[in-house]
Amino acid sequence: MVMTSFLYVYTTQLKVTSKVGFLCPDRLYTYTRAPLDMEDYVTKALKKQEKKRYVMGAFRESYHWMLLVFDLGDNILYIFDSARAPKKKYSIRKNILEAWQTYCFMAGRHHP
C-alpha cells in the first residue's frame, strides 16, 4: 500500500496522472483467498482504465513485493520481482496472466 501511495503522489506531482492508473493492493491480495475474484477485479480495472498508458499495482507475496506494470499502449505486462524466483514459484503470476489475456481479448488487443 505504501508503494502504491508513493507512486500516486509522485505521478500527481509530475502531472502524468492522465497516463498512469493504479490497482488496489488490497484487491490484488484477495488472490490468496479467491483467485478468480482477483482475476475478475484486474480485468475490470484494466478495462475501466483503458485510456491510461500504464496501470500499476503493487503486490506482496510471501515475504517480498512485486510491482505489476500493465503497458496498455504497447500491450505488454511487466512483473518486477525482487526475489528473482522461478516463474512457477509464485502462483499469482498465473492469475495475473489470465486476467491480462482476458482483458486483451475483451479489448480486442493482441498481446505478445
HELIX and SHEET records of a PDB file:
HELIX    1   1 VAL A    2  GLN A   13  1                                  12    
HELIX    2   2 PRO A   25  TYR A   29  1                                   5    
HELIX    3   3 THR A   30  THR A   32  5                                   3    
HELIX    4   4 PRO A   35  LYS A   48  1                                  14    
HELIX    5   5 ILE A   92  ALA A  107  1                                  16    
SHEET    1   A 4 VAL A  20  PHE A  22  0                                        
SHEET    2   A 4 TYR A  54  GLU A  61  1                                        
SHEET    3   A 4 HIS A  64  ASP A  71 -1                                        
SHEET    4   A 4 ILE A  76  ASP A  81 -1                                        
END                                                                             
